Amino acid sequence: MSSNNHGFKGGSVKRGGAHPGPIKIGFGTWVAAHSVIAANVTVGKGNLVAANSVVTKSTPNNSVQAGVPAKHIKTRVDNPSTINSKHDIKI
């Protein structure tokens, strides 16, 4: 997760500085290995973020996100509040 974005000033990142922003992860969300979540992004409740994904925009609740940049793949059909193990997930 990266809570900073680079700014541009005079056509260069070098002079633009860093612009920190919050990252919010909803309850019941699973973020897989090597995923990147950018600053100023809210990942909704009950999401699954696939491995190696780059989330650059906020996401809706109960969705599966994957890719670079991450895109909505499908809506989850299970209830995240009832998940106790990975075997309870229905995609």
PDB file of N, CA, C and O in Angstrom:
ATOM      1  N   MET A   1       0.842  -1.157   0.000  1.00  0.00           N
ATOM      2  CA  MET A   1       0.000   0.000   0.000  1.00  0.00           C
ATOM      3  C   MET A   1       0.894   1.228   0.000  1.00  0.00           C
ATOM      4  O   MET A   1       1.905   1.285   0.700  1.00  0.00           O
ATOM      5  N   SER A   2       0.508   2.186  -0.781  1.00  0.00           N
ATOM      6  CA  SER A   2       1.301   3.404  -0.890  1.00  0.00           C
ATOM      7  C   SER A   2       0.420   4.601  -0.588  1.00  0.00           C
ATOM      8  O   SER A   2      -0.533   4.883  -1.315  1.00  0.00           O
ATOM      9  N   SER A   3       0.743   5.303   0.487  1.00  0.00           N
ATOM     10  CA  SER A   3      -0.096   6.435   0.874  1.00  0.00           C
ATOM     11  C   SER A   3       0.411   7.762   0.316  1.00  0.00           C
ATOM     12  O   SER A   3      -0.062   8.821   0.728  1.00  0.00           O
ATOM     13  N   ASN A   4       1.354   7.721  -0.603  1.00  0.00           N
ATOM     14  CA  ASN A   4       1.865   8.929  -1.248  1.00  0.00           C
ATOM     15  C   ASN A   4       1.694   8.846  -2.756  1.00  0.00           C
ATOM     16  O   ASN A   4       1.833   7.779  -3.354  1.00  0.00           O
ATOM     17  N   ASN A   5       1.393   9.976  -3.353  1.00  0.00           N
ATOM     18  CA  ASN A   5       1.403  10.122  -4.804  1.00  0.00           C
ATOM     19  C   ASN A   5       2.419  11.190  -5.145  1.00  0.00           C
ATOM     20  O   ASN A   5       2.639  12.117  -4.365  1.00  0.00           O
ATOM     21  N   HIS A   6       3.035  11.065  -6.299  1.00  0.00           N
ATOM     22  CA  HIS A   6       3.973  12.087  -6.744  1.00  0.00           C
ATOM     23  C   HIS A   6       3.211  13.186  -7.465  1.00  0.00           C
ATOM     24  O   HIS A   6       2.303  12.914  -8.250  1.00  0.00           O
ATOM     25  N   GLY A   7       3.586  14.426  -7.193  1.00  0.00           N
ATOM     26  CA  GLY A   7       2.999  15.557  -7.896  1.00  0.00           C
ATOM     27  C   GLY A   7       3.891  15.962  -9.059  1.00  0.00           C
ATOM     28  O   GLY A   7       5.065  15.596  -9.112  1.00  0.00           O
ATOM     29  N   PHE A   8       3.332  16.709  -9.973  1.00  0.00           N
ATOM     30  CA  PHE A   8       4.091  17.229 -11.113  1.00  0.00           C
ATOM     31  C   PHE A   8       4.168  18.739 -10.995  1.00  0.00           C
ATOM     32  O   PHE A   8       3.169  19.406 -10.728  1.00  0.00           O
ATOM     33  N   LYS A   9       5.351  19.265 -11.194  1.00  0.00           N
ATOM     34  CA  LYS A   9       5.546  20.715 -11.174  1.00  0.00           C
ATOM     35  C   LYS A   9       6.589  21.057 -12.233  1.00  0.00           C
ATOM     36  O   LYS A   9       7.684  20.493 -12.247  1.00  0.00           O
ATOM     37  N   GLY A  10       6.243  21.969 -13.101  1.00  0.00           N
ATOM     38  CA  GLY A  10       7.172  22.329 -14.167  1.00  0.00           C
ATOM     39  C   GLY A  10       7.487  21.169 -15.088  1.00  0.00           C
ATOM     40  O   GLY A  10       8.589  21.086 -15.631  1.00  0.00           O
ATOM     41  N   GLY A  11       6.514  20.256 -15.271  1.00  0.00           N
ATOM     42  CA  GLY A  11       6.710  19.112 -16.153  1.00  0.00           C
ATOM     43  C   GLY A  11       7.602  18.025 -15.591  1.00  0.00           C
ATOM     44  O   GLY A  11       8.062  17.155 -16.330  1.00  0.00           O
ATOM     45  N   SER A  12       7.855  18.063 -14.272  1.00  0.00           N
ATOM     46  CA  SER A  12       8.767  17.094 -13.675  1.00  0.00           C
ATOM     47  C   SER A  12       8.218  16.569 -12.351  1.00  0.00           C
ATOM     48  O   SER A  12       7.620  17.313 -11.573  1.00  0.00           O
ATOM     49  N   VAL A  13       8.427  15.303 -12.114  1.00  0.00           N
ATOM     50  CA  VAL A  13       8.079  14.708 -10.825  1.00  0.00           C
ATOM     51  C   VAL A  13       9.083  15.154  -9.765  1.00  0.00           C
ATOM     52  O   VAL A  13       8.752  15.252  -8.584  1.00  0.00           O
ATOM     53  N   LYS A  14      10.295  15.418 -10.194  1.00  0.00           N
ATOM     54  CA  LYS A  14      11.374  15.780  -9.280  1.00  0.00           C
ATOM     55  C   LYS A  14      11.017  16.991  -8.416  1.00  0.00           C
ATOM     56  O   LYS A  14      11.362  17.026  -7.235  1.00  0.00           O
ATOM     57  N   ARG A  15      10.340  17.974  -8.982  1.00  0.00           N
ATOM     58  CA  ARG A  15       9.980  19.187  -8.244  1.00  0.00           C
ATOM     59  C   ARG A  15       8.559  19.149  -7.694  1.00  0.00           C
ATOM     60  O   ARG A  15       8.142  20.076  -7.000  1.00  0.00           O
ATOM     61  N   GLY A  16       7.826  18.112  -7.989  1.00  0.00           N
ATOM     62  CA  GLY A  16       6.410  18.062  -7.614  1.00  0.00           C
ATOM     63  C   GLY A  16       6.137  17.696  -6.177  1.00  0.00           C
ATOM     64  O   GLY A  16       5.068  18.011  -5.656  1.00  0.00           O
ATOM     65  N   GLY A  17       7.077  17.038  -5.519  1.00  0.00           N
ATOM     66  CA  GLY A  17       6.872  16.637  -4.131  1.00  0.00           C
ATOM     67  C   GLY A  17       5.924  15.461  -3.990  1.00  0.00           C
ATOM     68  O   GLY A  17       5.425  14.916  -4.974  1.00  0.00           O
ATOM     69  N   ALA A  18       5.693  15.090  -2.763  1.00  0.00           N
ATOM     70  CA  ALA A  18       4.797  13.970  -2.456  1.00  0.00           C
ATOM     71  C   ALA A  18       3.481  14.506  -1.912  1.00  0.00           C
ATOM     72  O   ALA A  18       3.457  15.512  -1.202  1.00  0.00           O
ATOM     73  N   HIS A  19       2.396  13.835  -2.245  1.00  0.00           N
ATOM     74  CA  HIS A  19       1.066  14.213  -1.791  1.00  0.00           C
ATOM     75  C   HIS A  19       0.442  13.024  -1.070  1.00  0.00           C
ATOM     76  O   HIS A  19      -0.127  12.142  -1.713  1.00  0.00           O
ATOM     77  N   PRO A  20       0.542  12.988   0.270  1.00  0.00           N
ATOM     78  CA  PRO A  20      -0.010  11.849   1.008  1.00  0.00           C
ATOM     79  C   PRO A  20      -1.533  11.835   0.982  1.00  0.00           C
ATOM     80  O   PRO A  20      -2.179  12.877   0.867  1.00  0.00           O
ATOM     81  N   GLY A  21      -2.082  10.650   1.090  1.00  0.00           N
ATOM     82  CA  GLY A  21      -3.529  10.494   1.135  1.00  0.00           C
ATOM     83  C   GLY A  21      -3.889   9.211   1.853  1.00  0.00           C
ATOM     84  O   GLY A  21      -3.069   8.296   1.932  1.00  0.00           O
ATOM     85  N   PRO A  22      -5.103   9.127   2.378  1.00  0.00           N
ATOM     86  CA  PRO A  22      -5.510   7.943   3.135  1.00  0.00           C
ATOM     87  C   PRO A  22      -5.811   6.742   2.240  1.00  0.00           C
ATOM     88  O   PRO A  22      -6.168   6.888   1.071  1.00  0.00           O
ATOM     89  N   ILE A  23      -5.659   5.566   2.815  1.00  0.00           N
ATOM     90  CA  ILE A  23      -6.081   4.317   2.188  1.00  0.00           C
ATOM     91  C   ILE A  23      -7.059   3.683   3.163  1.00  0.00           C
ATOM     92  O   ILE A  23      -6.746   3.516   4.342  1.00  0.00           O
ATOM     93  N   LYS A  24      -8.245   3.328   2.674  1.00  0.00           N
ATOM     94  CA  LYS A  24      -9.251   2.702   3.534  1.00  0.00           C
ATOM     95  C   LYS A  24      -9.572   1.318   2.991  1.00  0.00           C
ATOM     96  O   LYS A  24      -9.878   1.150   1.810  1.00  0.00           O
ATOM     97  N   ILE A  25      -9.494   0.327   3.881  1.00  0.00           N
ATOM     98  CA  ILE A  25      -9.788  -1.061   3.517  1.00  0.00           C
ATOM     99  C   ILE A  25     -11.028  -1.485   4.287  1.00  0.00           C
ATOM    100  O   ILE A  25     -11.032  -1.444   5.517  1.00  0.00           O
ATOM    101  N   GLY A  26     -12.089  -1.893   3.579  1.00  0.00           N
ATOM    102  CA  GLY A  26     -13.344  -2.274   4.212  1.00  0.00           C
ATOM    103  C   GLY A  26     -13.252  -3.592   4.972  1.00  0.00           C
ATOM    104  O   GLY A  26     -12.391  -4.428   4.696  1.00  0.00           O
ATOM    105  N   PHE A  27     -14.155  -3.760   5.932  1.00  0.00           N
ATOM    106  CA  PHE A  27     -14.236  -4.972   6.740  1.00  0.00           C
ATOM    107  C   PHE A  27     -14.424  -6.189   5.833  1.00  0.00           C
ATOM    108  O   PHE A  27     -15.200  -6.151   4.879  1.00  0.00           O
ATOM    109  N   GLY A  28     -13.709  -7.260   6.143  1.00  0.00           N
ATOM    110  CA  GLY A  28     -13.871  -8.514   5.406  1.00  0.00           C
ATOM    111  C   GLY A  28     -13.178  -8.540   4.058  1.00  0.00           C
ATOM    112  O   GLY A  28     -13.387  -9.471   3.281  1.00  0.00           O
ATOM    113  N   THR A  29     -12.363  -7.545   3.764  1.00  0.00           N
ATOM    114  CA  THR A  29     -11.649  -7.492   2.488  1.00  0.00           C
ATOM    115  C   THR A  29     -10.349  -8.275   2.590  1.00  0.00           C
ATOM    116  O   THR A  29      -9.643  -8.198   3.595  1.00  0.00           O
ATOM    117  N   TRP A  30     -10.045  -9.022   1.552  1.00  0.00           N
ATOM    118  CA  TRP A  30      -8.802  -9.771   1.479  1.00  0.00           C
ATOM    119  C   TRP A  30      -7.953  -9.168   0.377  1.00  0.00           C
ATOM    120  O   TRP A  30      -8.408  -9.036  -0.759  1.00  0.00           O
ATOM    121  N   VAL A  31      -6.729  -8.804   0.702  1.00  0.00           N
ATOM    122  CA  VAL A  31      -5.788  -8.268  -0.278  1.00  0.00           C
ATOM    123  C   VAL A  31      -4.677  -9.302  -0.442  1.00  0.00           C
ATOM    124  O   VAL A  31      -3.945  -9.598   0.503  1.00  0.00           O
ATOM    125  N   ALA A  32      -4.561  -9.846  -1.648  1.00  0.00           N
ATOM    126  CA  ALA A  32      -3.590 -10.914  -1.905  1.00  0.00           C
ATOM    127  C   ALA A  32      -2.172 -10.355  -2.042  1.00  0.00           C
ATOM    128  O   ALA A  32      -1.959  -9.144  -2.110  1.00  0.00           O
ATOM    129  N   ALA A  33      -1.224 -11.271  -2.078  1.00  0.00           N
ATOM    130  CA  ALA A  33       0.206 -10.936  -2.097  1.00  0.00           C
ATOM    131  C   ALA A  33       0.588 -10.047  -3.276  1.00  0.00           C
ATOM    132  O   ALA A  33       0.065 -10.185  -4.381  1.00  0.00           O
ATOM    133  N   HIS A  34       1.504  -9.142  -3.009  1.00  0.00           N
ATOM    134  CA  HIS A  34       2.123  -8.271  -4.006  1.00  0.00           C
ATOM    135  C   HIS A  34       1.137  -7.314  -4.674  1.00  0.00           C
ATOM    136  O   HIS A  34       1.425  -6.798  -5.753  1.00  0.00           O
ATOM    137  N   SER A  35      -0.006  -7.071  -4.061  1.00  0.00           N
ATOM    138  CA  SER A  35      -0.949  -6.093  -4.586  1.00  0.00           C
ATOM    139  C   SER A  35      -0.538  -4.706  -4.134  1.00  0.00           C
ATOM    140  O   SER A  35       0.096  -4.542  -3.091  1.00  0.00           O
ATOM    141  N   VAL A  36      -0.904  -3.709  -4.927  1.00  0.00           N
ATOM    142  CA  VAL A  36      -0.618  -2.316  -4.601  1.00  0.00           C
ATOM    143  C   VAL A  36      -1.940  -1.572  -4.515  1.00  0.00           C
ATOM    144  O   VAL A  36      -2.785  -1.675  -5.404  1.00  0.00           O
ATOM    145  N   ILE A  37      -2.110  -0.817  -3.429  1.00  0.00           N
ATOM    146  CA  ILE A  37      -3.285   0.036  -3.280  1.00  0.00           C
ATOM    147  C   ILE A  37      -2.768   1.462  -3.175  1.00  0.00           C
ATOM    148  O   ILE A  37      -1.993   1.778  -2.273  1.00  0.00           O
ATOM    149  N   ALA A  38      -3.190   2.320  -4.088  1.00  0.00           N
ATOM    150  CA  ALA A  38      -2.687   3.686  -4.175  1.00  0.00           C
ATOM    151  C   ALA A  38      -3.337   4.585  -3.128  1.00  0.00           C
ATOM    152  O   ALA A  38      -4.336   4.221  -2.509  1.00  0.00           O
ATOM    153  N   ALA A  39      -2.750   5.764  -2.945  1.00  0.00           N
ATOM    154  CA  ALA A  39      -3.273   6.756  -2.007  1.00  0.00           C
ATOM    155  C   ALA A  39      -4.654   7.238  -2.460  1.00  0.00           C
ATOM    156  O   ALA A  39      -4.978   7.206  -3.647  1.00  0.00           O
ATOM    157  N   ASN A  40      -5.455   7.684  -1.498  1.00  0.00           N
ATOM    158  CA  ASN A  40      -6.797   8.227  -1.741  1.00  0.00           C
ATOM    159  C   ASN A  40      -7.756   7.196  -2.330  1.00  0.00           C
ATOM    160  O   ASN A  40      -8.669   7.551  -3.076  1.00  0.00           O
ATOM    161  N   VAL A  41      -7.555   5.928  -2.000  1.00  0.00           N
ATOM    162  CA  VAL A  41      -8.418   4.854  -2.496  1.00  0.00           C
ATOM    163  C   VAL A  41      -9.134   4.204  -1.324  1.00  0.00           C
ATOM    164  O   VAL A  41      -8.537   3.950  -0.278  1.00  0.00           O
ATOM    165  N   THR A  42     -10.427   3.938  -1.515  1.00  0.00           N
ATOM    166  CA  THR A  42     -11.216   3.177  -0.549  1.00  0.00           C
ATOM    167  C   THR A  42     -11.583   1.854  -1.192  1.00  0.00           C
ATOM    168  O   THR A  42     -12.245   1.822  -2.229  1.00  0.00           O
ATOM    169  N   VAL A  43     -11.154   0.763  -0.575  1.00  0.00           N
ATOM    170  CA  VAL A  43     -11.518  -0.572  -1.042  1.00  0.00           C
ATOM    171  C   VAL A  43     -12.736  -0.984  -0.226  1.00  0.00           C
ATOM    172  O   VAL A  43     -12.672  -1.047   1.001  1.00  0.00           O
ATOM    173  N   GLY A  44     -13.841  -1.265  -0.902  1.00  0.00           N
ATOM    174  CA  GLY A  44     -15.112  -1.540  -0.243  1.00  0.00           C
ATOM    175  C   GLY A  44     -15.096  -2.758   0.655  1.00  0.00           C
ATOM    176  O   GLY A  44     -14.146  -3.540   0.648  1.00  0.00           O
ATOM    177  N   LYS A  45     -16.161  -2.912   1.432  1.00  0.00           N
ATOM    178  CA  LYS A  45     -16.316  -4.053   2.340  1.00  0.00           C
ATOM    179  C   LYS A  45     -16.435  -5.347   1.546  1.00  0.00           C
ATOM    180  O   LYS A  45     -17.076  -5.393   0.496  1.00  0.00           O
ATOM    181  N   GLY A  46     -15.802  -6.402   2.071  1.00  0.00           N
ATOM    182  CA  GLY A  46     -15.968  -7.737   1.501  1.00  0.00           C
ATOM    183  C   GLY A  46     -15.340  -7.945   0.131  1.00  0.00           C
ATOM    184  O   GLY A  46     -15.757  -8.845  -0.598  1.00  0.00           O
ATOM    185  N   ASN A  47     -14.368  -7.155  -0.232  1.00  0.00           N
ATOM    186  CA  ASN A  47     -13.720  -7.311  -1.538  1.00  0.00           C
ATOM    187  C   ASN A  47     -12.646  -8.390  -1.512  1.00  0.00           C
ATOM    188  O   ASN A  47     -12.113  -8.729  -0.455  1.00  0.00           O
ATOM    189  N   LEU A  48     -12.338  -8.919  -2.682  1.00  0.00           N
ATOM    190  CA  LEU A  48     -11.169  -9.762  -2.895  1.00  0.00           C
ATOM    191  C   LEU A  48     -10.303  -9.043  -3.918  1.00  0.00           C
ATOM    192  O   LEU A  48     -10.753  -8.784  -5.034  1.00  0.00           O
ATOM    193  N   VAL A  49      -9.077  -8.720  -3.556  1.00  0.00           N
ATOM    194  CA  VAL A  49      -8.136  -8.094  -4.480  1.00  0.00           C
ATOM    195  C   VAL A  49      -7.125  -9.165  -4.861  1.00  0.00           C
ATOM    196  O   VAL A  49      -6.393  -9.670  -4.009  1.00  0.00           O
ATOM    197  N   ALA A  50      -7.087  -9.509  -6.143  1.00  0.00           N
ATOM    198  CA  ALA A  50      -6.234 -10.595  -6.630  1.00  0.00           C
ATOM    199  C   ALA A  50      -4.754 -10.251  -6.498  1.00  0.00           C
ATOM    200  O   ALA A  50      -4.381  -9.079  -6.443  1.00  0.00           O
ATOM    201  N   ALA A  51      -3.926 -11.273  -6.450  1.00  0.00           N
ATOM    202  CA  ALA A  51      -2.478 -11.098  -6.343  1.00  0.00           C
ATOM    203  C   ALA A  51      -1.946 -10.266  -7.504  1.00  0.00           C
ATOM    204  O   ALA A  51      -2.413 -10.391  -8.636  1.00  0.00           O
ATOM    205  N   ASN A  52      -0.972  -9.422  -7.213  1.00  0.00           N
ATOM    206  CA  ASN A  52      -0.292  -8.578  -8.191  1.00  0.00           C
ATOM    207  C   ASN A  52      -1.165  -7.501  -8.815  1.00  0.00           C
ATOM    208  O   ASN A  52      -0.784  -6.918  -9.829  1.00  0.00           O
ATOM    209  N   SER A  53      -2.323  -7.223  -8.235  1.00  0.00           N
ATOM    210  CA  SER A  53      -3.202  -6.181  -8.760  1.00  0.00           C
ATOM    211  C   SER A  53      -2.741  -4.806  -8.296  1.00  0.00           C
ATOM    212  O   SER A  53      -2.070  -4.674  -7.272  1.00  0.00           O
ATOM    213  N   VAL A  54      -3.108  -3.788  -9.061  1.00  0.00           N
ATOM    214  CA  VAL A  54      -2.804  -2.403  -8.702  1.00  0.00           C
ATOM    215  C   VAL A  54      -4.124  -1.649  -8.660  1.00  0.00           C
ATOM    216  O   VAL A  54      -4.710  -1.347  -9.700  1.00  0.00           O
ATOM    217  N   VAL A  55      -4.591  -1.343  -7.442  1.00  0.00           N
ATOM    218  CA  VAL A  55      -5.877  -0.671  -7.255  1.00  0.00           C
ATOM    219  C   VAL A  55      -5.629   0.835  -7.246  1.00  0.00           C
ATOM    220  O   VAL A  55      -4.989   1.359  -6.334  1.00  0.00           O
ATOM    221  N   THR A  56      -6.139   1.530  -8.268  1.00  0.00           N
ATOM    222  CA  THR A  56      -5.907   2.964  -8.411  1.00  0.00           C
ATOM    223  C   THR A  56      -7.158   3.794  -8.187  1.00  0.00           C
ATOM    224  O   THR A  56      -7.078   5.018  -8.078  1.00  0.00           O
ATOM    225  N   LYS A  57      -8.329   3.132  -8.117  1.00  0.00           N
ATOM    226  CA  LYS A  57      -9.601   3.827  -7.909  1.00  0.00           C
ATOM    227  C   LYS A  57     -10.388   3.109  -6.831  1.00  0.00           C
ATOM    228  O   LYS A  57     -10.201   1.912  -6.614  1.00  0.00           O
ATOM    229  N   SER A  58     -11.272   3.834  -6.152  1.00  0.00           N
ATOM    230  CA  SER A  58     -12.108   3.235  -5.115  1.00  0.00           C
ATOM    231  C   SER A  58     -13.009   2.171  -5.723  1.00  0.00           C
ATOM    232  O   SER A  58     -13.389   2.254  -6.891  1.00  0.00           O
ATOM    233  N   THR A  59     -13.348   1.162  -4.907  1.00  0.00           N
ATOM    234  CA  THR A  59     -14.101   0.010  -5.399  1.00  0.00           C
ATOM    235  C   THR A  59     -15.414  -0.148  -4.644  1.00  0.00           C
ATOM    236  O   THR A  59     -15.521   0.290  -3.499  1.00  0.00           O
ATOM    237  N   PRO A  60     -16.415  -0.768  -5.267  1.00  0.00           N
ATOM    238  CA  PRO A  60     -17.689  -1.015  -4.582  1.00  0.00           C
ATOM    239  C   PRO A  60     -17.555  -2.173  -3.588  1.00  0.00           C
ATOM    240  O   PRO A  60     -16.546  -2.878  -3.583  1.00  0.00           O
ATOM    241  N   ASN A  61     -18.556  -2.361  -2.764  1.00  0.00           N
ATOM    242  CA  ASN A  61     -18.578  -3.469  -1.812  1.00  0.00           C
ATOM    243  C   ASN A  61     -18.773  -4.803  -2.537  1.00  0.00           C
ATOM    244  O   ASN A  61     -19.350  -4.856  -3.623  1.00  0.00           O
ATOM    245  N   ASN A  62     -18.282  -5.872  -1.918  1.00  0.00           N
ATOM    246  CA  ASN A  62     -18.505  -7.261  -2.372  1.00  0.00           C
ATOM    247  C   ASN A  62     -18.095  -7.504  -3.819  1.00  0.00           C
ATOM    248  O   ASN A  62     -18.847  -8.113  -4.580  1.00  0.00           O
ATOM    249  N   SER A  63     -16.931  -7.043  -4.201  1.00  0.00           N
ATOM    250  CA  SER A  63     -16.492  -7.268  -5.573  1.00  0.00           C
ATOM    251  C   SER A  63     -15.138  -7.951  -5.606  1.00  0.00           C
ATOM    252  O   SER A  63     -14.377  -7.915  -4.639  1.00  0.00           O
ATOM    253  N   VAL A  64     -14.856  -8.571  -6.739  1.00  0.00           N
ATOM    254  CA  VAL A  64     -13.556  -9.176  -6.996  1.00  0.00           C
ATOM    255  C   VAL A  64     -12.829  -8.229  -7.940  1.00  0.00           C
ATOM    256  O   VAL A  64     -13.338  -7.902  -9.013  1.00  0.00           O
ATOM    257  N   GLN A  65     -11.640  -7.787  -7.542  1.00  0.00           N
ATOM    258  CA  GLN A  65     -10.842  -6.839  -8.317  1.00  0.00           C
ATOM    259  C   GLN A  65      -9.547  -7.526  -8.744  1.00  0.00           C
ATOM    260  O   GLN A  65      -8.918  -8.212  -7.938  1.00  0.00           O
ATOM    261  N   ALA A  66      -9.145  -7.349 -10.002  1.00  0.00           N
ATOM    262  CA  ALA A  66      -7.905  -7.957 -10.478  1.00  0.00           C
ATOM    263  C   ALA A  66      -7.355  -7.169 -11.647  1.00  0.00           C
ATOM    264  O   ALA A  66      -8.102  -6.528 -12.386  1.00  0.00           O
ATOM    265  N   GLY A  67      -6.039  -7.221 -11.809  1.00  0.00           N
ATOM    266  CA  GLY A  67      -5.396  -6.636 -12.981  1.00  0.00           C
ATOM    267  C   GLY A  67      -4.558  -5.415 -12.668  1.00  0.00           C
ATOM    268  O   GLY A  67      -4.478  -4.961 -11.527  1.00  0.00           O
ATOM    269  N   VAL A  68      -3.929  -4.891 -13.727  1.00  0.00           N
ATOM    270  CA  VAL A  68      -3.101  -3.694 -13.638  1.00  0.00           C
ATOM    271  C   VAL A  68      -3.560  -2.754 -14.744  1.00  0.00           C
ATOM    272  O   VAL A  68      -3.213  -2.981 -15.903  1.00  0.00           O
ATOM    273  N   PRO A  69      -4.312  -1.726 -14.444  1.00  0.00           N
ATOM    274  CA  PRO A  69      -4.895  -1.407 -13.146  1.00  0.00           C
ATOM    275  C   PRO A  69      -6.041  -2.362 -12.832  1.00  0.00           C
ATOM    276  O   PRO A  69      -6.613  -2.977 -13.732  1.00  0.00           O
ATOM    277  N   ALA A  70      -6.371  -2.480 -11.551  1.00  0.00           N
ATOM    278  CA  ALA A  70      -7.422  -3.415 -11.128  1.00  0.00           C
ATOM    279  C   ALA A  70      -8.774  -3.009 -11.705  1.00  0.00           C
ATOM    280  O   ALA A  70      -9.122  -1.830 -11.755  1.00  0.00           O
ATOM    281  N   LYS A  71      -9.517  -4.012 -12.134  1.00  0.00           N
ATOM    282  CA  LYS A  71     -10.870  -3.808 -12.666  1.00  0.00           C
ATOM    283  C   LYS A  71     -11.830  -4.745 -11.961  1.00  0.00           C
ATOM    284  O   LYS A  71     -11.437  -5.790 -11.444  1.00  0.00           O
ATOM    285  N   HIS A  72     -13.099  -4.353 -11.948  1.00  0.00           N
ATOM    286  CA  HIS A  72     -14.144  -5.189 -11.358  1.00  0.00           C
ATOM    287  C   HIS A  72     -14.319  -6.423 -12.238  1.00  0.00           C
ATOM    288  O   HIS A  72     -14.637  -6.307 -13.421  1.00  0.00           O
ATOM    289  N   ILE A  73     -14.110  -7.604 -11.659  1.00  0.00           N
ATOM    290  CA  ILE A  73     -14.247  -8.861 -12.395  1.00  0.00           C
ATOM    291  C   ILE A  73     -15.639  -9.435 -12.225  1.00  0.00           C
ATOM    292  O   ILE A  73     -16.285  -9.843 -13.190  1.00  0.00           O
ATOM    293  N   LYS A  74     -16.089  -9.461 -10.977  1.00  0.00           N
ATOM    294  CA  LYS A  74     -17.436  -9.966 -10.691  1.00  0.00           C
ATOM    295  C   LYS A  74     -17.844  -9.558  -9.289  1.00  0.00           C
ATOM    296  O   LYS A  74     -17.018  -9.086  -8.508  1.00  0.00           O
ATOM    297  N   THR A  75     -19.109  -9.737  -8.973  1.00  0.00           N
ATOM    298  CA  THR A  75     -19.631  -9.458  -7.641  1.00  0.00           C
ATOM    299  C   THR A  75     -19.638 -10.755  -6.851  1.00  0.00           C
ATOM    300  O   THR A  75     -20.029 -11.805  -7.361  1.00  0.00           O
ATOM    301  N   ARG A  76     -19.201 -10.672  -5.602  1.00  0.00           N
ATOM    302  CA  ARG A  76     -19.189 -11.868  -4.743  1.00  0.00           C
ATOM    303  C   ARG A  76     -20.618 -12.267  -4.398  1.00  0.00           C
ATOM    304  O   ARG A  76     -21.479 -11.412  -4.191  1.00  0.00           O
ATOM    305  N   VAL A  77     -20.863 -13.571  -4.338  1.00  0.00           N
ATOM    306  CA  VAL A  77     -22.191 -14.072  -4.031  1.00  0.00           C
ATOM    307  C   VAL A  77     -22.325 -14.531  -2.583  1.00  0.00           C
ATOM    308  O   VAL A  77     -23.435 -14.795  -2.121  1.00  0.00           O
ATOM    309  N   ASP A  78     -21.199 -14.629  -1.855  1.00  0.00           N
ATOM    310  CA  ASP A  78     -21.266 -15.027  -0.454  1.00  0.00           C
ATOM    311  C   ASP A  78     -21.333 -13.783   0.431  1.00  0.00           C
ATOM    312  O   ASP A  78     -21.090 -12.669  -0.033  1.00  0.00           O
ATOM    313  N   ASN A  79     -21.654 -13.975   1.672  1.00  0.00           N
ATOM    314  CA  ASN A  79     -21.742 -12.877   2.628  1.00  0.00           C
ATOM    315  C   ASN A  79     -20.427 -12.820   3.398  1.00  0.00           C
ATOM    316  O   ASN A  79     -20.130 -13.742   4.158  1.00  0.00           O
ATOM    317  N   PRO A  80     -19.624 -11.757   3.224  1.00  0.00           N
ATOM    318  CA  PRO A  80     -18.318 -11.691   3.870  1.00  0.00           C
ATOM    319  C   PRO A  80     -18.354 -11.837   5.385  1.00  0.00           C
ATOM    320  O   PRO A  80     -17.376 -12.288   5.981  1.00  0.00           O
ATOM    321  N   SER A  81     -19.451 -11.469   6.012  1.00  0.00           N
ATOM    322  CA  SER A  81     -19.501 -11.555   7.475  1.00  0.00           C
ATOM    323  C   SER A  81     -19.614 -12.996   7.959  1.00  0.00           C
ATOM    324  O   SER A  81     -19.429 -13.253   9.148  1.00  0.00           O
ATOM    325  N   THR A  82     -19.914 -13.945   7.071  1.00  0.00           N
ATOM    326  CA  THR A  82     -20.035 -15.347   7.474  1.00  0.00           C
ATOM    327  C   THR A  82     -18.792 -16.160   7.120  1.00  0.00           C
ATOM    328  O   THR A  82     -18.762 -17.366   7.363  1.00  0.00           O
ATOM    329  N   ILE A  83     -17.786 -15.537   6.561  1.00  0.00           N
ATOM    330  CA  ILE A  83     -16.582 -16.263   6.147  1.00  0.00           C
ATOM    331  C   ILE A  83     -15.673 -16.503   7.335  1.00  0.00           C
ATOM    332  O   ILE A  83     -15.282 -15.564   8.029  1.00  0.00           O
ATOM    333  N   ASN A  84     -15.337 -17.759   7.568  1.00  0.00           N
ATOM    334  CA  ASN A  84     -14.417 -18.137   8.638  1.00  0.00           C
ATOM    335  C   ASN A  84     -13.114 -18.703   8.103  1.00  0.00           C
ATOM    336  O   ASN A  84     -12.099 -18.694   8.800  1.00  0.00           O
ATOM    337  N   SER A  85     -13.133 -19.196   6.871  1.00  0.00           N
ATOM    338  CA  SER A  85     -11.918 -19.732   6.251  1.00  0.00           C
ATOM    339  C   SER A  85     -11.997 -19.564   4.756  1.00  0.00           C
ATOM    340  O   SER A  85     -13.055 -19.238   4.218  1.00  0.00           O
ATOM    341  N   LYS A  86     -10.883 -19.784   4.076  1.00  0.00           N
ATOM    342  CA  LYS A  86     -10.865 -19.633   2.629  1.00  0.00           C
ATOM    343  C   LYS A  86     -11.784 -20.628   1.921  1.00  0.00           C
ATOM    344  O   LYS A  86     -12.148 -20.421   0.763  1.00  0.00           O
ATOM    345  N   HIS A  87     -12.153 -21.692   2.600  1.00  0.00           N
ATOM    346  CA  HIS A  87     -13.012 -22.711   2.003  1.00  0.00           C
ATOM    347  C   HIS A  87     -14.475 -22.286   1.960  1.00  0.00           C
ATOM    348  O   HIS A  87     -15.289 -22.939   1.307  1.00  0.00           O
ATOM    349  N   ASP A  88     -14.820 -21.192   2.655  1.00  0.00           N
ATOM    350  CA  ASP A  88     -16.183 -20.682   2.666  1.00  0.00           C
ATOM    351  C   ASP A  88     -16.476 -19.731   1.514  1.00  0.00           C
ATOM    352  O   ASP A  88     -17.617 -19.292   1.360  1.00  0.00           O
ATOM    353  N   ILE A  89     -15.480 -19.402   0.704  1.00  0.00           N
ATOM    354  CA  ILE A  89     -15.655 -18.415  -0.362  1.00  0.00           C
ATOM    355  C   ILE A  89     -16.260 -19.070  -1.597  1.00  0.00           C
ATOM    356  O   ILE A  89     -15.820 -20.132  -2.037  1.00  0.00           O
ATOM    357  N   LYS A  90     -17.287 -18.410  -2.149  1.00  0.00           N
ATOM    358  CA  LYS A  90     -17.919 -18.873  -3.377  1.00  0.00           C
ATOM    359  C   LYS A  90     -17.763 -17.768  -4.407  1.00  0.00           C
ATOM    360  O   LYS A  90     -18.285 -16.667  -4.237  1.00  0.00           O
ATOM    361  N   ILE A  91     -17.044 -18.069  -5.471  1.00  0.00           N
ATOM    362  CA  ILE A  91     -16.823 -17.055  -6.508  1.00  0.00           C
ATOM    363  C   ILE A  91     -17.600 -17.422  -7.750  1.00  0.00           C
ATOM    364  O   ILE A  91     -17.552 -16.699  -8.745  1.00  0.00           O
TER     365      ILE A  91
END
